[in-house]
Amino acid sequence: MYHKKLKLSLCIASVLSAPTMAAQQQTTFELNETTIQKISQAVITQKVSCTDIVKSYIDRINQYDKSGKLPINSIIQVNPKALDAAKNIDYMVKNGSNPGSLTCAPLIIKDNIDVKGLATTAGSKALAKNIAKDDATQVERLRDHGAIILAKSNLAEFAWTPDYSESSLGGLTRNPYDVTRTTGGSSGGTAASVAANFGVAGLGTDTGASIRGPSGLQNLVGLRPTLGASSRDGVIPIWMTRDTAGPMARNVTDAALLFEATSGFDYKDSVTDKARFVPQFKAKTALNKHALNGMRVGVLRQMVTPESTDPEVLKRFEQALESMKKQGAILVDIKIPDLDTKANLPWPNRMKYDFNAYLTGQGKASPIKDFNQLVDSGLYVKEVKPFLEHEANITEQERVENDKLDKISTSELQKTLVGEMNNQFVSVVVYPTWTQPPRKLKGLSGDGGNNNSMIAHAGLPAITVPMGFTHGNLPSSLQIAGRPFSESTIVGAAYSFEQTTHFRKPPTSIPPAKLDKS
């Protein structure tokens, strides 16, 4: 396995002279908006060193993430071992090895996901010394495929809000498309850093909106997997009946490659038992640029009424539908009776129990013994206090009763949505990820047109893909949802749409990324 190979002595790795390798490199590598495949191919063919790639991203983070009066502020910690891992990649390549499909992909990991040897904080000062003893399963699998863990990203503290990303440890993260506006939450740090070209792609978590929401507001692709398609081992939980982790990237291909590497059964997370009985996701199969040709696409206009939707977002959505139609999609308007009532489910309120289970896994490594001690510490932003106190007051009897009711209501919602898809013979359902553009941070209130929670309640997969810009430079996005374990279908639809529209553009608030050669 690759992560074991990384234990090679750095004394051996130092045999590879970076200046010598750089001297042999004649081809200029374009770092800005690069992709996983371009990095991997360039490193494996020794046109560029992994060390130079990783160093360039670290230099860019150091130069731009905290700069200016209103900094992007997306990174909590750069991995101090990232350059060592890059040198080992170069050593392996020099000696004829192929580290994997993600060779030298520098990834940003949301800081509620364990990376061995680094603190997993969920953005809280209370967990600043919570050093992970092991990699989360998804992180381990990324390393196994040759990826570099570049940095840990900021988030809405404890991943509790979809509205913005602010934490006591990391501060407030700003949208690189307009630093006066929100990133959304809770994976705002991963989204902002990937959008700003601080890394090639990243991992987020999604309980109600937290991968798709920030991705949509920052012109990215974000995939929330089916609950059970990939492991949550090593993830600080909110509610394990909703929590997922998944890829955030600048293009559908990179998101698919990350999901291919991380998905599948994991004995450490029982929810993935069902993944053993479905075909393993294959990026090459899913990435079909003709996927929309002949596909029946359900249009859920209940999520995008003129009264609730910004006119420019509505215009972009209608243009997206027209683009799909030109690609051969068969558009079918679908309607869910009493959708507002059925989709507006209560949250399960079980964080105390799931969080304590995570701490048990950490053992003596955790500076906090239980959830109540965390709440009593007060070491978090004041906005999260009512939420934490509410969760702390849930009794075991209430949790058990909530779980019973939650299981029934979420199952009914899934049956309703999938049933209507079956009735109309549609493969996917589409609607805007947000009905409003990214909001101003000053005076931020309300839900901002968040269209994400329904899919989370139903345990279904969904992907968001850029849909164009509104009001000049503010991103809008299209959400494509599907049946359980239909990731190949929704990824195919997103890829087909992306390859025709090409709406991804980097922000202009900071200069383009450049390769620094040693």
N, C-alpha and C positions, 0 to 999 in steps of 0.2 A: 504494500500500500504506500501511496505517495507520502503521507504524513510521517511514516516511519523512515522513509528515505531522507527526509529533511533532517534527521538526526545525525547525518554524516558530519564528521568533524569539520568545523569551519577552517581548521588548519589545512585540510585537504582542499576545501573549496577555494582557499586563497591562492592555490596554485594557478588558478585562472586569473590572468592579468587583465583587468578591465580596460586599461589603456591600450593593451595589445589588441584585444578584441575590437575595441572601438576603431582602432587604426585600420582594421580590415573591412570596416563597414562603409561602403561607398554610397548606399542608398539612403536618402533623407526620409525619415519616418514621420508621417503626419500624425501627431498625437491628438490634436483637437478633434473631438467627435469620433475618435477611433472606436473600433469594435473588438470584441473578444477574439474573433477569428483572425483579424488583421494583426493583433498583438501576438497571438500564438504562432501564426505562420512566420512572422518576422523574427521572432526569437528562435524558433526551431531551425530556421534556415540561416541563423546567425547574421541576419542583416542589421539587427540591433540587439543589444544585451538587455536581459530582464532587469539587471541592475540599473541601467540608464532609464528604463521605463519607470520603475518604481521610484527612483530618486527624483525624477521629473515631477511626478505627482506629489511627492512629499514637499518638494520645493514650492510647488504651486499652492498647496494647502497653507504652508507657512507664510507665503507672500500675500494671499488674497482672502483667506477665510475670515480673518479677524481684522482686516484693514477697512479704513473709512469710518465716517461718522455713524453709518448704519451698516455694520458688517453683516455678511451672510451668516456667519457663526453656526456652521453646520456640524463641525467635528468636535467631539469631546476629547478624544485621544488618538494620536497616530501610534500605530503599533511599532514599538522600538525594535522588534525583530523582523520587520518587513524587509529591510535591506539584506539581512542575513539569509532570509528565505529566497530572495531574488538571486543572490550569489550561488546558492545551491542549485537553483534552476539552471543557471548558466553552466555550472559544473556538470550537471547531468546531460545537458544538451551537447556540450563540448565532447562528452564521452559517449555520444551516440544514443542516449536515452530520449524517449518522448514522454514528458511528464503527464500528458493527458489532454483532454479536449478543452480544458480551461488554462492551458499553459501560460503562466505569468499574467493572468487576469487580475489586476489589482482591485479588490472589492472593498466596499464600505459596508460595515455590519452595524445594524441598529443596536444601540447599547442596552438592550434588554435581552440580548442573545449571547450566550457564553462563548468566549474565545479563551482558550487555555492560557493562563498566566496573566491575563488582563482583567481589570475590574469590570464586572457587569453591574451597572448602577441603576438602570431604568431612569437615569437622569437625576437621581436623588442623592443628596449629600449623606443621607443615612446609609447608603450602600457604596460609598466611595471606596471602601476597603474590602468589598465583596469580590475577592479574587477567584476567578473560575478555576476549578481543579481539572476540568476537562473541556474539550470543545463540545458545543451543541452538535447533535447529529448532523444537521445541515451544514454546519461549518466544517466538520470532519470530512464530509463527502465532497465539499468544495476543494479542500486541500488535496484529497485523494485524486482529484482530477487536475491538479496542477495550479490551482488558484493561489494568489497571495492575499492574505488578510492585511489590508493596508491601514484601516483605521476603524474606530468606533464612532458612531454618529449620534448627534443630539436627537431628542424626541420630546413629545409631550410627556411630562413626568408620569411614570407608571403607565404610559400609553393610554391615558384616560380620556382624552378629548380629540375629536376630529377637526376642531376649529383652528388650532394653531399648535406650534411646537415650542414650548418653553419649559425649562427645568431649573431646579435650584443649582444643579451642578453645571449645566451647559448654557444657561441663559436663554435668550430668545433667538430662534432661527428665523431668518428673513428669506423671502422669495427672490432669487437672483434675477428674475424677469422684472421685478420692481420691488426694491428693498423696503418700500413703505407698506408692502402687502404681505399677507399671510402665506405660509407654506402649506397650510392645512396640517392635520395631525392624524395619527401621532407619529408617523414615520417621516416627519418633515426634514430631519437632518439628512437621512439617506437620500431623499428626493432632491433637496437643494444641492447636496454635494455631487451627486451624479449629474444633475442638470448643469452644474457649473464646471464640469470636467475635472473634478478632484479625484475621480476614480473612474474605472470603465463601467461599473455597474454595482449593484448592492443587494442586500437583504433587508426587508422590512417585516413587520408583523401586522396582521389585520384581524381585529376583533369585531369591529363594526364598519370601518372605512379606511383603516390606517395605511394600507398599501395603495389602494386605488385612489383615495382622496388626494393625498400629496402628489402622487404621480400625475393625476389629472391637472393639478394646478401648476405643474412645472414641466409640462410638455414631454412627459415620459410614458413609458409602457410599464404598467404594474399588474401583476397576476396574483389574485387571491385564489389559492387552490381549493378544491373540494375539501371539506373537513374530513380528514382521514387519508388524503392523497400524499401528505408529507408530514414528517415528524415535527413535534413541538418540544422534543427533549432539549433541555438546556435553555429554554425560553422563560423569562420571568412572566408569569401568567397574569391576566386579569380574570377571565372566565374561560376555563378549558372547554366548555361546551360551545364556545365561539372562536377561540384563538386559532389562528393559522400563521404560518410564516411563509414568505415567498419572495420572488425576484422583483427588482425594480431596475429598469434599464432604459437606455436611450433608443432602443429599437426592439422589435419583436423577436428577432433572431437571438439576441443576447439573453433576453428573458427566457426563451425556450431552452437554450443551452444550460442556463442555471437550473431551471426546473427539472430538466432531464437528469442532471447530476444529483439533485437533492431529493427527488421524490421517491416514493416506494415504501415498503414495509420497514418498520423499525421496532425491534422487540422492546425498546425503551418507552414506546408510546403506543398503548393498546388501541387507540383510535385508528391506527394505520393497519390493523388486522384486515380490514376490508380491502386494502390496497393489494393484498396477495391474490385477490380473485378478479382483478382487472388487468388488462394489458399494460405493460410498462410504457410510460410516455417516451416517445422517440421524436426528437426535434426534427430530424430529417424528414420524417413522415408528415409531421404536422405543418411544416413550413411549405405550404402549397400556394403559390401566388394566384392560382385559378380557383381557390377554394370557394369563393363566393359565386362562381358561375353555376347557376342552377340551384343554389342553396335557398331554401325558404327561410326568410328572416322575419321574426316577429317584431313589430314596432309597438312598444308599450308607451303610447302617447299619454297615458295617465301620469307618467313621471315627468312630463314636459309640457304642462299647460301654458297657454299664453299669459295667463294671470300670474303664474309663479316663476316665469322664466324671463331672463334678460333677453331683449329682442335680438341682440347680436349672437347670443348663444343659440337661440331658436333658429336663427338664420344659418348658423354653421351646422346645426343638426339636420336641417332640411337639405343642405348641400351635401352632407355626408350620406344621407339616404339616396340622393340622386346619384352620387358616385357609386354606391353599392349597386344600384339598379343598372348603371352602365356596365358594371362588371358582370352582369348576368344574374344578380340576386333577385329573387321573387319576394317582394315586400308584402307582408300580411299584417294589417292592423289587428292587434289582439287587445282584449279588455278583460280585466279580472274583476268580477263583482265584489264590491265592498273591499277594495284593495287597501284603502287607508286603514281600515279596522284590522284586517288580517295581517298586514305587514308591520303595523305599529305595535310590536310585541314588547313586553317588559324585559329588561335585562336580567340575567339569572342571579346576580348578587351573591356570588360564591367566591369572591377574591380571597377572603381570609383563609379559606380552606385550601384553595389551589396554591396560594402564595406560601403557606406553611409547608405544603408538600414539596415545593421547590427548595425551600430552606433545608428541609430534611435531606434532600439530595446533596446539598452543598456541605453538610456536616459542619465541622469546626471552622471551615473556611469563611463562613458567614459572620459578619460583625453584628447581625441582628438575630435574635433567637426565635422570634415569632412576629406575626403581623401586629399584634397589640403593641409590642415594643416599638415597632416601626411607627405606628400612629402616634404613640406617646412622645417619640423623639422630636417631632415638629420640624424635622430637617427636610422640608419640601416646600414648594411654592404654596402660598396661602390658598390659591384657587382650588387646589386638589384636596384641601382639608375636609370639606363637607362630604366629598365622595368617600374618602378613606374612613371617616368616622361612621358613615352609614354602613359601609361594608363590615366594619369591626363589630357593629351591633347586631349583625345577623346571627341568630342562634342556630345550633345544629338542626333542631327541629324545623326551623324556617327554611334552612338550606335544603333539607330533604324534601319538604313540601314544594319548594320552588322548583327543584329539579324535576319532580314528577309533572308539574304543570308545564314546565318549560319543554320537556320532552314531547308532550302531547301537542302543544301549540306550534313548535318548530316543525314537527312532522306534518301537521296539517297544512302549514304554509308551503312546505316543500311539495306536498301532494297537489296543492292548488296550482302552484306555478308550473310544475312539470305536467300536470293534467291538462292545463290550457295549451301548453306547447304541443302535447300529444294530439289534442283535439284539432289544432290548426296545422299539424304536421310541419312545425317549424323546427329548425336545428338550433337556432340561437334566438335570443331576445336582445334588442338594442334600445338604448336611451342615453341621454347625456349623463356623464359622471357627476357633474355639478350643473345646476340650472343658472348659476350666477358666476361671474368672473371672480378671481381671487380678491378677497376683501381687504380694505385698508386695515392695518393693525390697530390704528388709533380708533378707539370707540367701537371695537369689534363686538358684535352681539348677534344673536339669532343663529340659525343653522346654515346660512349662506347657500342654501339650495343643495344641500348634501343628499345625494340620491343613492347612497351606498349601503345603508343598514339592512334593507330588505333581503338582499342576497346573503348577508352574513347570518341573519336569523334563520334562513332556509338551509344553510350549510352547502350552498351551491358554489360552483366556480364562476369567476368573472375576470375579465381582463379589460383594462382601460388603455386606449390608444389615442394619440394626438388627433384632434379634429379641426385644428386651425386656431387662429388668434382672434380675439375680440378687443375692441377699444384700443387698437394699435398693436400692443405687444403682450396682451394678457392671454395665456393659454386656455383653450377649451378642450374637452375630451369626450370621446365616445366610449360607453361601457357596453361590453358584449358578454352576456351571461348565457349559461348553458345548463344541461342536466348534470347530475352527479357524475364525476369522473369523465367529463367530456372535454378535458383540457385540450386534447388534440383538435377538436372541432372549433373551440373558441379561439385558440391560437391561430389556426388556419384562417379563420375569418378575419382576425386582426391583421395577420400578415398580408393577406390579399388586399385589404383596405389600405394598409400602410404603403405597400409597394406601388399603388396607383396614386396616392395622394401626397406622400412625402412631406408631411406637415412638421416634422421634427426640425427645429432650428435652435441653436444655442442662444443663451442670453447674451446681451451686449454690455451688461454692467461691469464685466471684467474682461481683460484681454483673452484672446484664444490661447489654448494650451500649446506649449512648445516642448520639444524634446531637448533636454540638456545632456549632451554627450560628455562622458568622462575622458 
